[in-house]
Amino acid sequence: MKRVAAVDIGTNSIRLLVAEVDGASPRDTKVVPLDRRMRITRLGQGVDRTRALAAEAIERTTAVLREYRAALTEHGVTQLRATATSAARDATNRDDFFTAARDALGVTPELLSGEEEAALSFLGATADLDAPAPYLVVDIGGGSTEFVLGTDAPVGLVSLDMGCVRVSEQFLHSDPPAPEELSNAIAVVRDLVAEVPRAIPGVLDAATLVGLAGTITTVAAIEQGLPEYDPEKIHHFHLTRAAAEDVFRTLATESAAQRAHNPGLEPGRVDVIVGGAAVLVGILRVLEFDEVLVSEADILDGLVRSQAADGGVG
């Protein structure tokens, strides 16, 4: 078995997966996770407004990359894929960040398009999934949300410029958010999601909606009242639309100080979870799904699987 790793540098968080893989193709690969980490660094702080990555955000992120590089050495990783997504795509100074990231991690991150991000998320979420197909995989990130439809492979995908950080920074300025701010956020999300059935024919006929990333796993943790994050209780949890709506209403009417006391809500997500929950409930409302199957397997797992038959160092 090969020991490989993946680093996902997102708008809100930066994550690491170290795993042993054995297989001739990405979907048929056996994956044994060894180390999975997540740190909230908010790389996309203010990028929607300034179109540039803040110096302090770059420093927070590269500090975590240095930590991850030490973990790669500790685990004896022989192959690595590191990727950057929405915040880096939108930033005018992304080359400055890539230089700092290369110095910290040892490799230059790949800048993924929204479509590449969606395809890798689909691979990670569905390779071992035992649920009715076709699947609609939704990945709510900090700056963008990806939708991808398929069974064994994507047959349609689209990336939309909405996410927990972007929606929060654009619309939710009061504490707690004012009713008109929430209405504006939901209206924009609704209009964006309404484009999905036109971009991906057949999306409304998907048998299973699969939800990925921190917003959805956090809402699932809050719904279950988990005092500590428990991946086994999150993975493949059935989050109903009614439950998601209830969590959204609760979070949206609380101040940040009150919100922070919700079991299952990490401190780094307190100020952006309402924006993320607005995206989630908007998706469920517009596409009329009664529930979402929450998945811990996501783009990291897709990145690891993509290296199964690759002999080079990514």
Secondary structure, DSSP 8 states (H G I E B T S, - for coil): -EEEEEEEE-SSEEEEEEEEEE-SSSTT-EEEEEEEEEEE--TTTTHHHHSS--HHHHHHHHHHHHHHHHHHHHHT--EEEEEE-HHHHH-TTHHHHHHHHHHHHSS--EE--HHHHHHHHHHHHHTT--S-SSEEEEEE-SS-EEEEEESSSEEEEEEES--HHHHHHHH--SSS--HHHHHHHHHHHHHHHTTHHHHSTTGGG-SEEEEESHHHHHHHHHHHT-SS--HHHHTT-EEEHHHHHHHHHHHHTS-HHHHTTSTT--GGGTTTHHHHHHHHHHHHHHHT-SEEEE-S--HHHHHHHHTTT--S--
